[in-house]
Amino acid sequence: MKGRGQESFVSLPRFAARLYNALTHTQAIERQHREIARDLVARLARGRLLDIGTGPGRLLSLVHELNPELELFGLDISEAMVHLARKNLAGLNVNLQRGDIRSSGFPDDFFEMVTCTGSFYLWDGSEECLEEIFRILKRGHSAYLFETYQDFDESAVQKALKANLQQESLVRRLVTPRLLMSQLRMTYRTNEISDIIKRTAFADSYTLDPTSLGGPPAWLRIRSTKPAARA
Ligand SMILES: C[S@@+](CC[C@H](N)C(=O)[O-])C[C@H]1O[C@@H](n2cnc3c(N)ncnc32)[C@H](O)[C@@H]1O
């Protein structure tokens, strides 16, 4: 059966991970990661935070810069991405592991926060992955998944992209919109995301907020909370 895309990352060669790193190292993406990092740090002062599909590890680096007290973990299905993140985060106390969020191996009730940026749309077995996030989250805590969605406003996104990329090199101005558009074509529609979550333990405790944190208005913040235990 055809997967959602994670397979292409499992076998990603190291040079391709380095290329991804170079192409996505734009001011606009840096701004977006920084705003997401601020959003997360404003909600969590201490404890363990997991970034799923951490890729080159940029979000973790910015979170660390804003709050070095947080205990940071990165998980990625791609050996090449984990290798790259280890290089990018050298010297920082970050726990990086290769693994699939469908079966992460972390203990129950372990994390105060779980996040990801642009990874959920690639996961095979998205419901099982959400169940796994529910299992590893502490009670009363939330996952914040930042994801693009397919039913975005194309003219608003094109306008924002043009403005965001003004300062970038010609190569990036040409490549970045194509990368984003191919990602957007693979992502879910908002109602599909809702339908997936409704089939999981997060069914009664989630919100979907459109956001344009630092970037084009094509992003959703999916907040899924593991309810606190009843007294
Ligand atoms: C588009 S990249 C985004 C990387 C990074 N979060 C960023 O914002 O630059 C998606 C990442 O998710 C990872 N990934 C895909 N499926 C995964 C899974 N099931 N479990 C863990 N990581 C996964 C890929 O290997 C890849 O590094």
PDBQT file of the ligand as one rigid body, heavy atoms in Angstrom, charges set to zero:
ROOT
HETATM    1  C1  LIG A 301       9.275  18.095   6.131  1.00  0.00    +0.000 C 
HETATM    2  S1  LIG A 301      10.414  17.503   7.322  1.00  0.00    +0.000 S 
HETATM    3  C2  LIG A 301      10.262  18.748   8.617  1.00  0.00    +0.000 C 
HETATM    4  C3  LIG A 301      11.504  18.812   9.459  1.00  0.00    +0.000 C 
HETATM    5  C4  LIG A 301      11.480  19.859  10.586  1.00  0.00    +0.000 C 
HETATM    6  N1  LIG A 301      10.429  19.612  11.541  1.00  0.00    +0.000 N 
HETATM    7  C5  LIG A 301      11.384  21.256  10.022  1.00  0.00    +0.000 C 
HETATM    8  O1  LIG A 301      10.426  21.977  10.381  1.00  0.00    +0.000 OA
HETATM    9  O2  LIG A 301      12.268  21.638   9.258  1.00  0.00    +0.000 OA
HETATM   10  C6  LIG A 301       9.534  16.135   8.025  1.00  0.00    +0.000 C 
HETATM   11  C7  LIG A 301      10.370  15.312   9.009  1.00  0.00    +0.000 C 
HETATM   12  O3  LIG A 301       9.525  14.324   9.632  1.00  0.00    +0.000 OA
HETATM   13  C8  LIG A 301      10.241  13.101   9.722  1.00  0.00    +0.000 C 
HETATM   14  N2  LIG A 301       9.254  11.988   9.836  1.00  0.00    +0.000 N 
HETATM   15  C9  LIG A 301       8.379  11.561   8.899  1.00  0.00    +0.000 A 
HETATM   16  N3  LIG A 301       7.611  10.561   9.357  1.00  0.00    +0.000 NA
HETATM   17  C10 LIG A 301       8.001  10.347  10.657  1.00  0.00    +0.000 A 
HETATM   18  C11 LIG A 301       7.579   9.449  11.672  1.00  0.00    +0.000 A 
HETATM   19  N4  LIG A 301       6.600   8.559  11.452  1.00  0.00    +0.000 N 
HETATM   20  N5  LIG A 301       8.179   9.503  12.892  1.00  0.00    +0.000 NA
HETATM   21  C12 LIG A 301       9.195  10.401  13.120  1.00  0.00    +0.000 A 
HETATM   22  N6  LIG A 301       9.644  11.271  12.170  1.00  0.00    +0.000 NA
HETATM   23  C13 LIG A 301       9.055  11.264  10.966  1.00  0.00    +0.000 A 
HETATM   24  C14 LIG A 301      11.067  13.070   8.446  1.00  0.00    +0.000 C 
HETATM   25  O4  LIG A 301      12.151  12.171   8.499  1.00  0.00    +0.000 OA
HETATM   26  C15 LIG A 301      11.490  14.534   8.329  1.00  0.00    +0.000 C 
HETATM   27  O5  LIG A 301      12.711  14.804   8.978  1.00  0.00    +0.000 OA
ENDROOT
TORSDOF 0
